[in-house]
Amino acid sequence: MLQAIGLTSTPRRDLPPLVDDLTFEARPGCVTALLGEPGSGKTTALRLMLELEPGRGVTYFRGRPLHRIAHPGREVGVLLGDVPGHPSRTVRNQLRMLCAAVGVPASRADAMMEVVGIGGLRDQRLGSLSAGMDRRVGLAAALLADPCTLLLDEPAAGLSPRERAWLHGLLRGHASLGGAVLFTTDDAKEAARSADRVVSIASGRLVADQDAADFARTRLRPRVAVRTPHAARLADVLGREARAAHRVVEIVEESGSRLSVYGSNCAEVGEAAFRHGVLVHQLADETGDAGAPVPPVPQARTGAGSGVRVEARVEAGAQVRTGPGAAAGPDAAVHPDPRPTTSPTSSPTTGVRAEPSAGAPPAPAPAPASAPEPAGLPGSARRHRRARSGRPAPAVRRVGGPLRPLRYELRRVFGTATPFLTAALVVVVSAATALVLARAGHTPQNRVLAAWPELFPLPPAALGAGLLGALAFGEEYRYPALAADRGTVPRRLGLLTAKLGVCAALALALGALAVTADAAALRLVFGTAPLRAPAEWLAPAASWAGLLVGCAWAGVLASGVFRSAVAGLAAVLAVPVMVVPLVRKALEGPSAYPVSGVASRLRGLASSPWPPEADRYVLGALRVMAQPVGTALVLSLMVLLCAYGFTGLRGRVRW
């Protein structure tokens, strides 16, 4: 059961809120359509339900608000907008990455691709998919965790009639096994045809909450759509003939060349036009949308003494309506002007098309017979059905534990060619820089191997590590995967730890690869002359590793704080350009007090004292941190970590 109570968006300046005190429910076992014109607040309502939009009100998913659910992805499947994935990532990699995010086996991705009919596109890149296939990938992502509730924003947008029928059949199959489905649409006929219940909204407020049969009877009416260059003349002809035959016919002038005729059919309209020599360009049976109900307006009279309202029913004659104040039907209340909505099977020719009765409930799309229990249907209902039939009730296996964020991060990093291209670029630039420095002969060996000239703020390997770190969160804000829309990546400690660990490993691997490539290039070009065995290698190696890891972590934290990869890389460059000069100025001159014996004092403070032989390693680490670059990195990381805690860890979505 999904219950939305009092949803109200934040008021805009000098404008009413997009959603105003919206209350409705979507019952389990039913498909519910949220119907409204574009701009009526449908998407904002979904975002309020998912706590992605600031506002008031609460939404209960089986009795609990979303922030009280430990694993929201397992309770609610969401499709908002396009598929939130990197265009160069394949369909399989995208779905497997999301499997790691929601805690289900990677094999679930293959099963969902078969359910939604994209098994043959598993190696296609997301950027090359059509709109229909893109929607199928989004639906597969929503079904990965076997959720009980589906929230879909315009799921049929851009789909062909055949794809729409398939989609609504799948949604009805999900609901038939106990799941709750809520989708938005602006097509009244689609809502009546595909939903069990229709919730109509206008200007962000609830207008009607009806069963599909009641909605079809009160909102949809059969009509004849006519397009002719002589619309006024044809309307007069049809009106005179209807009055002569004592029939109730309603004629609406939609535009200068288009008429909608209610209470007649194509044959009668076509014959009347032929008898009076009126040229007709289009003649088709349609189901018209009468528009959402609105409060009554003051009655408008026709000429003086006529005694007939324009919005009233004409008992024995024809009624011609023009303008938006016309009535929706012969005995209906005042409604907005009906809008022409042609069904997918209507024809622009003069042929007559069979149309279901407006008062009959729409025929529900049956669940696919070939798959009595698809893998994408809610597990609780499927287990209940199997328990009644005596069969075993397998559920989707959950893959939890502390390694779940790590699995997600590894699939995110290696799902594209970005780390490999970055490593190749770093190796080429680093080797070329090292050759130039060695040829000049005035640079220390450590800087030659690191390819770090005095003019560069950072060596190429450190810049590459910072770039990979900045992409850790920046890529997700550009192509969000953990949540349904941009700027909603849940930044919890588990995810942060996984990103810091993976980026540190990538930075160390990148640094080792760069040093190895530099040494190989120097040996190849200059022989062994530039490569002397160092007297002390531990301190330079620790400094090198600390620089790389610090740059990577600075990129991760800055991109998480500023929600941009560019800002993350800028923060990495700001450390040597802005922070290091300030630290050097602060550390100028001798210390007033000696710091000798600090290692032994630290050993005494430890809960389990380390052996005295480890003092040299502690002193080496302290010397690295006491250098201007090391001190600047430590200070920058502390500031970014505090900023990350204030801006990121307040989110409600959990790992």
N, C-alpha and C positions, 0 to 999 in steps of 0.2 A: 504494500500500500504506500503510495506517494501522496503526501498531504502538504500542499503549499498554503500557508496562512499569512495573510496580510502583507504580501510582497510589495514593497514600495522602494523604488530607486531613489538615489540622492537627487533632490530638486536641482534643476539647472537654473542659471541666472535668467530671470525674467521669463522663465518658461516652466510649465508644469512638469512633473517627473514623467519619465518614459513609462514607468509602471506605477500604478496608483492603487494600493489596497486590493491586490489581486489574490483571491482565495479560490482554490479548487482542489480536486483530488484525481488521481489516476489509480484505478483499482487493479488489483492483481487479476490476471486472466483476461484483461481487456486491453484493446488498443485505443488510446485516447489521442485525439488530434487537437492541437492548440491552433485555432484558426484566426487569422487576422490579416489585414492589408499590410503591405510593406511599410515599415515605420511604426507599426502599432505596438511594439514592445515585446514581440515574441522572443527574440534572441536575448534581450535584456532580462526577461523573466527566467529563462534557462540559466543565465549567468548568476542571477540572484539565488536560484535554487542550489547552484554549485558553489556558492560563496566566493565567486570570482568577481563580484561587483559589489561596491559598498551600498548599503541600504538597510532597510528595516524589514522585519518579517522573518519567518522561519519555515524551513521545509523539513519534513520528517520522512525518512526512508525506513519503512518498517518500524516506525516508532522512535527513530533516533535521528538527530540532525547530523549533517555530514561530518562536522568536526568531532563528533563523538564516535565515529566509526574508525576502528583501528586501521583498516585497509579499504579506503574508499573505492579503489579500482576494482575490488572484488564484489562490491555491492552495487555500483552504478557504472554502466557503460555509456560513454559520452561520445557524441560526434558533433562538434561545433566547427563550422567552416571547412576548409580544406584539410587534407591529411597533414599533420604537423611533422614533417620529416624532411631531411636533407635531400635535395633533388638528385644527388648522385648516389644515394643509398638505394640498394635494391629492395624489392618488396619483401623478400625473405629476411634480409638483414634488419629491416625496419620492424617487422613483426617479432622477430626473435629478440631484438633489443627491448621491445615493450613486454615480451614475456618475462624477461629478467626483471623489469621494473615492477610488474604486478605479482611476481612470485609464482609463475607456473612454468612447467617444463618447456624447453624450446620446441619440442615436437608438437606442442599445441598450435604453433604458427602454421605448420603444414596442414594440420587438421582444419583450421579456420580458412585457409586459402581454398581448400576443397569445398567447404560449406558454402562460401560466397562465390564460388565459380571462377577463381583466378589462379588455379593450380598451374596453368601453363604460363603465367606471368611472373613466376617467383623470382626469376633473374632479371626482370625488367627494372629499370631505374624509375624512381618516383616521378622525376621530372618529365618523363616521356609518356606518362599514362594519360588517357583521355579522361573526360569528366566522369563518365560512367564507371570506368575502372578505378578512378580515384575514390569515388564514393564506396565502391566495394571494399577497397583497402581500408577505408575509414570504418566501415561496418565490421570488418574482421578485427580491427584493433579494439572496437568497442566490445566485441564478444569474447575476447581472449580469456578474461578471468572468469567466464561463466557467470555474469552478473545477474541479479534478480530484477534490476530496473534498467531500462534503456531510455536515455534522453537524447533525441536526435533533432538537430536543427536543419530543417529543409533537406531531409535525406534524399528526396527524389529530384532535387534541383539538377537540371542538365541531363536527366536520364530520358531515354526513349520510352514510349509506351510499354514496350515489352519488358524493359528493365524495371520500370515502375511496378508492373504486375509482379515480377519476381521479388522485388524488394518488399512489397506489402504482403506477399505470401509468406516470406520469411519472418516478418514481424508478427504476423498473425500466428505462425507456428510457435514463436517464442511465447506469445501470450497464452496460447492454448494449453501450455504446460505450466501455467501459474505465474509467469513473469508479467511485470507491468511495463507497458510501452507508452511513451509520450513523444510525439513528434509534432513539429510545427509545419504549417503550410499556409499559403495564401489562396489556395484553390478549393473552393467550397465543394465542388464535385469530387475531387480527390478525397477530401475529408469524409464525405458521406459514403463514398465507395469503399474506403479502406479502414475506417475506424468504427469502433463500437460505441464510442461516445465522443461528442464534439464540444469543445469549450471555445466559445467565440469571444474575442476581445476586440476592443476599439479604443484607440488613444490610451492604451495601458490599463483600461478598466474592464472588468468582466461584464459581458453583454448577455450571454446565454450559456447554460450548461445543460445539454440535451443528449438524449439517446440519438443514435444515428437515424433511426426511423422518424422520430419527431423532427429532427433537423431537416431531413430530406423533404418531409411534408410541408414544413413551414418556410423553408428557404429556397428550395429548388423547384422550378416550374418549367414544363416543356414549352417551347416557343418555336416560331419560324423566323429565321434570320434572312432578311431580304436586302440586297444591295441593288440600287437602281438610281440612275441620274434624275428620275422623276419621282422622288420620294413623296413629296407633298401631294402630287396627283394620285399616286397609288394609295396613299393613306385615305384620301377622300373617297376613292372608289370602294375600298374595302369597308369603310365606315357606312357608306350608303347601302351597300349590299347586305351588310350585317343588320342594319336597321330594318331593311325590307324583309329579311328572313326572320326577324325577331330573335336573333342570336346575340350572345354576350361575347364580344371580341374586343380585345384591348390592343391598341397600337401605340408603340413608343418610338418616337423619332430619336434614334441614338446619335446620329450626326446628319450632315447634309445629304448623304447618299445611302444611309443605312436605316432600316426599320426593323423592329422586333414586334412580331404579331403573336399575341397570346390568345388561346382559345380557337385556333384554326390549325390547318395543316398545309403541307407543301402543295398538295393537289388543289385545294380550294384557292389558295393565293395565286398559284400559277395560272389556273383557269380564269380567274378574275382579271389578271394582268393581260392575258391573251385576248379576252373578249373586248377589252377597252384599249388594246394596242399600246400597252405600257412596256417599254423595254426593261428587262430584268437581267442583271449581270450575275447575281448569285441568289440561290434559293436552297436553304438547308434547314433540317430539323436540328434543334439544339436543346440543351437544358440550361436555362438561364439562372444566374445567381441573383436573387432578389435583394441581396445586401443585408448586412447585420441590422437588427432592429434598433431604432433610435426613439427617444421620447417624442410624443406627438407635438406637432407644431400648430399654430393657429390656422384655422380653416381658411382657404382661399376660394372666393366665389368667382364665377364666370361673369358674364354680363348681367346688368341690372334686371331683376325680375326673373331670371332664368331658373333660380331655385335648385340648381344642380352644382355640387362641388366638383372641382377638378379631380380631387383625390377620392371621390366616392364611387361606388359601383353603379353602373348604368344597367337597369334591370332588363331592358329589351333594346339593346342597341350597341353601338360600338363606341369605344372611348379612346380618344387620341391624347397621349400624354407627351409633353415636351418639357425638358428641363429637369433639374435634380429633385424637384419637389413632388414628382409623380409617385403614385402608389405602386406597390409591388404586385398586387393582384386584384381581382374583381372584388373580393371581400376582405382584403388585407388592411392592416394599419398602414400608416404613412411610413414609407421606407425611402432610402436613397435610390437614385436612379439605377436600375439594373444594369449590370455591365455585361457585355457580350463575352461569353466564355464558351468556346467551341470544344466539344469533347474530342478525344483523339480519333474517334471513328466517324466524325461528321465529315461530310463531303461538300466542297464548294460548288457542286453541280446541282442540277435540278432533281436529281434522284432523291427518293424518300428513304431515310435511314430509320431503322427500328430503334426506339429509345425506351428504356425502362420507365415505368410510371413514376411520377414525382412523389406520390404518396406511399410507394412501396419501399420497404427498407432495403438498403443496398445488400446485394448478395455477398456474404463474406468469402474472401479468398481462402480456399482450403489449404491446409498445410501440405507440403510436398509428400506424396505417397511413397516415393522411393526412399525417403529418409524419415522413418517414423519418429526417430528421436535424434535429431541432428546434434552435432557436437556443440553448437553454439547456443543451445537452449538452457534455461536456468537449471542448475544442478539440483536444487532442493525439490523442484516440481518433478524433475525426471526421476529422482530417487523415490519420490512418493508414488509415482505411477508404476515404477518397476516393483516396488514393494507390494502393491496391490495385485500385480500379476504374478508374483512369486519368483521373479527373476532377481539376480543379484543387482545391487545398486552401486556401480562404480562412480566415483566422483572425480572431478578434475584434481589431480595431485598438486598440492601446494608445495612450492620450493621456497622456504623461508630461511631464517637464520641471518647471522651477521654478514654472510658473504653475498647476500642478494644485491646490495648496492654495488659491490665490487664486480659481480657478473654483468650488471647493467653497464657500468662504466667501461669495462673492457669491450663489450659489444659496441658501445657508442664510439669509442676511439678507433677501433680497427674495422668499423663498418664502412669507412670511406678511405680514400687514398691520401688524406691530408697528412697523417704522420709520416708516411713513406716519402711523399713529395717534400715535406719539410726537412726530413733527414738528408735526402739527396741534395737539396739546395745548400744546407749547412755544410755538408762535406765538401762540396765543390768550392764554396766561398772560403771556407776555412783553409783548405789546402792551398788555394791561390794566395791568400793573405800570408800564410806561413812561408811560402816560397819568396814572396816579396820582402818580408822581414829578414829572412836568412840571407838573402842577397845583399841587403844593406849592411848587415854585420854589426849594428849598434844596439841590438835588442837582446835582453837576457833570454837564456834558453827556455825558461818557463813561459815567457810571453810568446816566444816563437811557436812552441808546441800548442799553446792555447789560441794562436792567431789573434792576439790582442795588442794592437798597436796603441801607442799613447793617445792618438787622436780619436780613437773609437771609445764611446762610452761603455760598450760591452763587447765581448767577443761574439762571433757568429753563433757558437753553440749556446751561449746564454740567451741570445735573442731568440733562437729557435725554441729553447725550453720555455721562455716567457710566452712565446706565441702559442705553443701547445697548451700551456696553462690558461691563457686567456680564452682559448676556444672551449675549455672545459665547461664553463657556464655560458659564455657568449654564444656558442653554437646552439645551445638549448633555448636561449631567449629568442634567437632568430628562427629556429626550427623546433618549437617546443615538443617534447615527447612525454614528459611525466604528467602533464596536465592538458586541459582541453584547449587552452587559448594562450596567446602571447603574454609573457610577463608573469606567469603563474607557476614557475618551476618551484616545487617544494624543496627548500634547502634545509634539510635536517642534518644532524651530526653524522648519521651513518653515510649519507650521500657525500657530505663534505670530506669525511675521512677517506672514503673510497677515491674521490677525485684527487685529494692530496697525495695519497699513496701511489696511484697510477701515474700521476704527473711527475712525481719524484723519480719513479723507476724509469720513465721515458727520458727525463732530463739526464740521469746518470748514464743511460745507454747512449744517448745522443752525445754526451761529453766524451765517453770512452771511444765512440766511433770517430768523432772529430779528431781527437788526439792521435788515434791509430792512423787515420788517413793522413794527417799532417806529417807524422813520422815516416810513413811510407813514401810520401811525396818528396820529403827532404832526402831520404836515403836514395831514392831513384835519381834525383837531379844532382845532388851535391855529394853523394856518398855518405860516409859515416862522420865526416868532419863536424857538421853542426850538432851531432847527437852524442854528447858526452854523458857518461854515467854520472848522475847527480849524487852529491855527498849526502843529501837529506831529501828523501822523496815523500815521507809521510805527511809533513806539514803542507807542501804544495798540493799534494793529492787531496788532502782534507779541505784546503782552501778552494780548490777547483770544484769539488763536489758540493761544498756549501754554497758557492756562488750559483751553480746550476740549479740546485734544489730551491734556493731562495728566490731566484728569478721565476721559476715555475710556480711556486706557491704564491708569490706576489701577483702573478697573472690570474691564478685561480680565484683568489680572494677579491681582487679588484673587479674582475668581470662579474663575480657574484654580487658585489655591492652596487656597481654602476650598471649592471644588466647589459653589458656590451663588450664584445671582444676587442674593439678598438680602444675603449677606455682601459681595459685590462692591460693591453700592450703599452699604452701610454703611461700607466702607472709603473710598469717595469722600467721604462726608459727614464722616468722621473727620479728613480733612486740614484743612479750615478750622476745625473745632470743637476739635480737640485738638492738632494738629501746629503750626498757625500761631501760637497763643499761645506755645508753647514757643520757636519760632524768634524771635518778636519779643522775648521776654525775653532770648534769647541775643545778639541783635544790638543791644541797647540801648547807648547811649553812643558816643562817637567812637572811631575806630580809632587804635591806637597808632602805626601805620605807614601812610604814604600808599600808594595803589594806582595812582597816575598812571603812565602808560606801560605798562600791562599789555597793551594791544593790540599794541604794537610788540614786546614780548617774546614774545608768543604767535606773532606772525608769524615771528620768528626760529627758533622751535622746529618750525615746520611743515616737512615734507619738500619741499613746493613752495610757497614763500612767496607769499601773495596780495598784490595791489597795495595801496599805502597808502590808496587811496580806500575800501577795504573796512573800514578801521578803525572807521569810525562805525557800521557795521552790527554789528561784533563788540561794540563798547561798548554798543550798544543791547540786544543779547541778554544781555550780562552784567548790565546794569541790571535787566532783567526778572527774571533769575534771582536777583538780589540782594534783590529785594523779598520780604517775608515769605511771601506766598502762593506765589511762584515757588520760593523755597528749600524750602518745605514740600513742594511737589509733587515737586521733584527728589529730595529725601531719601526721600519715600514710595515713589516709583517705583524707586529703587535698592534699598530694602529688599524690596519686593514682587518685583522681578526676581530677587534672590538667593533668596528663598523659593520662587519658581517653579522656579528651577534645581534646588534641592534636592528638591522634592516632585514635580515633573512630568517633568523630562527623564530620570529614571531608568527610565521605562517602556521596555518592549522592543518594542512595536509601532511600526513605522516608517512614515513617509510615503514 
